[in-house]
Amino acid sequence: MQTLFSAIANSGDWAGSDTIPDDFYKELKQYCSLFKGVAKTHKLQIDFMNKIQEFCYDNINFLKTFHKVIFMLYHGNVLEEDAIIEWHKTAHSTKRSDRVPLSNGEDGSLA
């Protein structure tokens, strides 16, 4: 899953761009059924979120897209709410001291 996500993120017109266009999300959305077929357990979903988070750390232009990607994968039925909550509470990557924010708003909501 990480390899496919990285391949999608590193291809297209958005690769190397300072801002990530909506086309990136449209492209990623096409692979939701594949991601869903692989990320069947909470552990795999949490691992996937960690890999996405680490990718965003390593590719600073994607840092602000993290919450949008998680939101899209949640609405695409790839990630389950319980897995997202567990990841946020305990399993998020600690690669850097400044975590990628999960929420969009101050109240902690995804939307």
Phi and psi in degrees as GROMACS dihedral restraints (atoms count N, CA, C in turn):
[ dihedral_restraints ]
;  ai    aj    ak    al  type     phi  dphi    fc
    3     4     5     6     1   -61.5    20    10
    4     5     6     7     1   -40.8    20    10
    6     7     8     9     1   -64.3    20    10
    7     8     9    10     1   -43.5    20    10
    9    10    11    12     1   -65.4    20    10
   10    11    12    13     1   -44.7    20    10
   12    13    14    15     1   -59.7    20    10
   13    14    15    16     1   -46.0    20    10
   15    16    17    18     1   -62.2    20    10
   16    17    18    19     1   -40.6    20    10
   18    19    20    21     1   -63.2    20    10
   19    20    21    22     1   -42.3    20    10
   21    22    23    24     1   -64.9    20    10
   22    23    24    25     1   -45.5    20    10
   24    25    26    27     1   -66.6    20    10
   25    26    27    28     1   -31.5    20    10
   27    28    29    30     1   -93.8    20    10
   28    29    30    31     1     2.4    20    10
   30    31    32    33     1  -112.3    20    10
   31    32    33    34     1   173.8    20    10
   33    34    35    36     1    83.9    20    10
   34    35    36    37     1   177.5    20    10
   36    37    38    39     1   -70.1    20    10
   37    38    39    40     1   -16.6    20    10
   39    40    41    42     1   -83.6    20    10
   40    41    42    43     1   -14.7    20    10
   42    43    44    45     1   -61.0    20    10
   43    44    45    46     1   122.9    20    10
   45    46    47    48     1    81.8    20    10
   46    47    48    49     1     0.0    20    10
   48    49    50    51     1   -81.2    20    10
   49    50    51    52     1   150.1    20    10
   51    52    53    54     1   -73.6    20    10
   52    53    54    55     1   -28.8    20    10
   54    55    56    57     1  -122.1    20    10
   55    56    57    58     1   146.5    20    10
   57    58    59    60     1   -98.6    20    10
   58    59    60    61     1   117.8    20    10
   60    61    62    63     1   -76.4    20    10
   61    62    63    64     1   166.3    20    10
   63    64    65    66     1   -60.3    20    10
   64    65    66    67     1   -25.3    20    10
   66    67    68    69     1   -58.7    20    10
   67    68    69    70     1   -32.0    20    10
   69    70    71    72     1   -60.8    20    10
   70    71    72    73     1   -46.4    20    10
   72    73    74    75     1   -67.3    20    10
   73    74    75    76     1   -36.9    20    10
   75    76    77    78     1   -63.4    20    10
   76    77    78    79     1   -42.3    20    10
   78    79    80    81     1   -64.8    20    10
   79    80    81    82     1   -46.4    20    10
   81    82    83    84     1   -63.0    20    10
   82    83    84    85     1   -38.4    20    10
   84    85    86    87     1   -61.4    20    10
   85    86    87    88     1   -30.0    20    10
   87    88    89    90     1   -63.6    20    10
   88    89    90    91     1   -21.5    20    10
   90    91    92    93     1   -99.8    20    10
   91    92    93    94     1     5.3    20    10
   93    94    95    96     1   -57.4    20    10
   94    95    96    97     1   -41.3    20    10
   96    97    98    99     1   -64.8    20    10
   97    98    99   100     1   -35.8    20    10
   99   100   101   102     1   -67.6    20    10
  100   101   102   103     1   -47.8    20    10
  102   103   104   105     1   -58.8    20    10
  103   104   105   106     1   -41.5    20    10
  105   106   107   108     1   -62.5    20    10
  106   107   108   109     1   -38.8    20    10
  108   109   110   111     1   -66.9    20    10
  109   110   111   112     1   -25.1    20    10
  111   112   113   114     1   -95.0    20    10
  112   113   114   115     1   -40.6    20    10
  114   115   116   117     1   -88.0    20    10
  115   116   117   118     1    66.0    20    10
  117   118   119   120     1   -84.8    20    10
  118   119   120   121     1   -23.2    20    10
  120   121   122   123     1  -111.4    20    10
  121   122   123   124     1   161.2    20    10
  123   124   125   126     1   -60.0    20    10
  124   125   126   127     1   -39.7    20    10
  126   127   128   129     1   -61.2    20    10
  127   128   129   130     1   -44.4    20    10
  129   130   131   132     1   -66.5    20    10
  130   131   132   133     1   -36.4    20    10
  132   133   134   135     1   -66.8    20    10
  133   134   135   136     1   -41.1    20    10
  135   136   137   138     1   -66.2    20    10
  136   137   138   139     1   -43.0    20    10
  138   139   140   141     1   -59.5    20    10
  139   140   141   142     1   -41.9    20    10
  141   142   143   144     1   -63.0    20    10
  142   143   144   145     1   -44.4    20    10
  144   145   146   147     1   -62.1    20    10
  145   146   147   148     1   -39.8    20    10
  147   148   149   150     1   -62.9    20    10
  148   149   150   151     1   -41.0    20    10
  150   151   152   153     1   -67.0    20    10
  151   152   153   154     1   -38.5    20    10
  153   154   155   156     1   -65.2    20    10
  154   155   156   157     1   -43.2    20    10
  156   157   158   159     1   -61.5    20    10
  157   158   159   160     1   -45.0    20    10
  159   160   161   162     1   -63.9    20    10
  160   161   162   163     1   -38.5    20    10
  162   163   164   165     1   -60.0    20    10
  163   164   165   166     1   -43.4    20    10
  165   166   167   168     1   -64.8    20    10
  166   167   168   169     1   -36.7    20    10
  168   169   170   171     1   -62.7    20    10
  169   170   171   172     1   -42.7    20    10
  171   172   173   174     1   -76.7    20    10
  172   173   174   175     1   -20.4    20    10
  174   175   176   177     1  -125.3    20    10
  175   176   177   178     1    84.2    20    10
  177   178   179   180     1   -53.3    20    10
  178   179   180   181     1   -30.0    20    10
  180   181   182   183     1   -67.6    20    10
  181   182   183   184     1   -14.2    20    10
  183   184   185   186     1   -97.6    20    10
  184   185   186   187     1    -3.8    20    10
  186   187   188   189     1   -55.7    20    10
  187   188   189   190     1   -43.0    20    10
  189   190   191   192     1   -78.9    20    10
  190   191   192   193     1    -6.6    20    10
  192   193   194   195     1   -90.4    20    10
  193   194   195   196     1   -11.1    20    10
  195   196   197   198     1   -51.9    20    10
  196   197   198   199     1   -53.3    20    10
  198   199   200   201     1   -63.7    20    10
  199   200   201   202     1   -33.1    20    10
  201   202   203   204     1   -68.6    20    10
  202   203   204   205     1   -38.6    20    10
  204   205   206   207     1   -65.8    20    10
  205   206   207   208     1   -46.3    20    10
  207   208   209   210     1   -61.8    20    10
  208   209   210   211     1   -43.4    20    10
  210   211   212   213     1   -60.2    20    10
  211   212   213   214     1   -44.7    20    10
  213   214   215   216     1   -65.5    20    10
  214   215   216   217     1   -42.1    20    10
  216   217   218   219     1   -67.1    20    10
  217   218   219   220     1   -32.8    20    10
  219   220   221   222     1   -65.9    20    10
  220   221   222   223     1   -47.5    20    10
  222   223   224   225     1   -71.6    20    10
  223   224   225   226     1   -20.0    20    10
  225   226   227   228     1   -87.6    20    10
  226   227   228   229     1     9.3    20    10
  228   229   230   231     1    60.7    20    10
  229   230   231   232     1    28.4    20    10
  231   232   233   234     1   -87.7    20    10
  232   233   234   235     1   -43.2    20    10
  234   235   236   237     1  -109.5    20    10
  235   236   237   238     1   137.0    20    10
  237   238   239   240     1   -94.5    20    10
  238   239   240   241     1   150.2    20    10
  240   241   242   243     1   -55.0    20    10
  241   242   243   244     1   -44.2    20    10
  243   244   245   246     1   -61.2    20    10
  244   245   246   247     1   -37.3    20    10
  246   247   248   249     1   -68.5    20    10
  247   248   249   250     1   -39.5    20    10
  249   250   251   252     1   -64.9    20    10
  250   251   252   253     1   -44.4    20    10
  252   253   254   255     1   -63.6    20    10
  253   254   255   256     1   -45.1    20    10
  255   256   257   258     1   -61.7    20    10
  256   257   258   259     1   -43.7    20    10
  258   259   260   261     1   -59.2    20    10
  259   260   261   262     1   -46.9    20    10
  261   262   263   264     1   -64.2    20    10
  262   263   264   265     1   -38.1    20    10
  264   265   266   267     1   -78.8    20    10
  265   266   267   268     1   -37.5    20    10
  267   268   269   270     1  -133.9    20    10
  268   269   270   271     1   -28.4    20    10
  270   271   272   273     1  -110.4    20    10
  271   272   273   274     1     2.1    20    10
  273   274   275   276     1   -59.7    20    10
  274   275   276   277     1   154.4    20    10
  276   277   278   279     1   -66.1    20    10
  277   278   279   280     1   137.5    20    10
  279   280   281   282     1  -110.7    20    10
  280   281   282   283     1    29.2    20    10
  282   283   284   285     1   -57.2    20    10
  283   284   285   286     1   -35.9    20    10
  285   286   287   288     1  -130.8    20    10
  286   287   288   289     1   157.5    20    10
  288   289   290   291     1   -71.6    20    10
  289   290   291   292     1   -25.5    20    10
  291   292   293   294     1   -95.8    20    10
  292   293   294   295     1   100.1    20    10
  294   295   296   297     1   -64.3    20    10
  295   296   297   298     1   151.5    20    10
  297   298   299   300     1   -72.3    20    10
  298   299   300   301     1   127.7    20    10
  300   301   302   303     1   -67.9    20    10
  301   302   303   304     1   139.0    20    10
  303   304   305   306     1   -81.8    20    10
  304   305   306   307     1   -39.8    20    10
  306   307   308   309     1   -92.8    20    10
  307   308   309   310     1   161.0    20    10
  309   310   311   312     1   -91.0    20    10
  310   311   312   313     1   -32.7    20    10
  312   313   314   315     1  -119.3    20    10
  313   314   315   316     1   171.9    20    10
  315   316   317   318     1   -67.1    20    10
  316   317   318   319     1   -23.8    20    10
  318   319   320   321     1   -81.4    20    10
  319   320   321   322     1    -2.9    20    10
  321   322   323   324     1    88.1    20    10
  322   323   324   325     1     4.6    20    10
  324   325   326   327     1   -77.0    20    10
  325   326   327   328     1   153.0    20    10
  327   328   329   330     1   -76.3    20    10
  328   329   330   331     1   -30.5    20    10
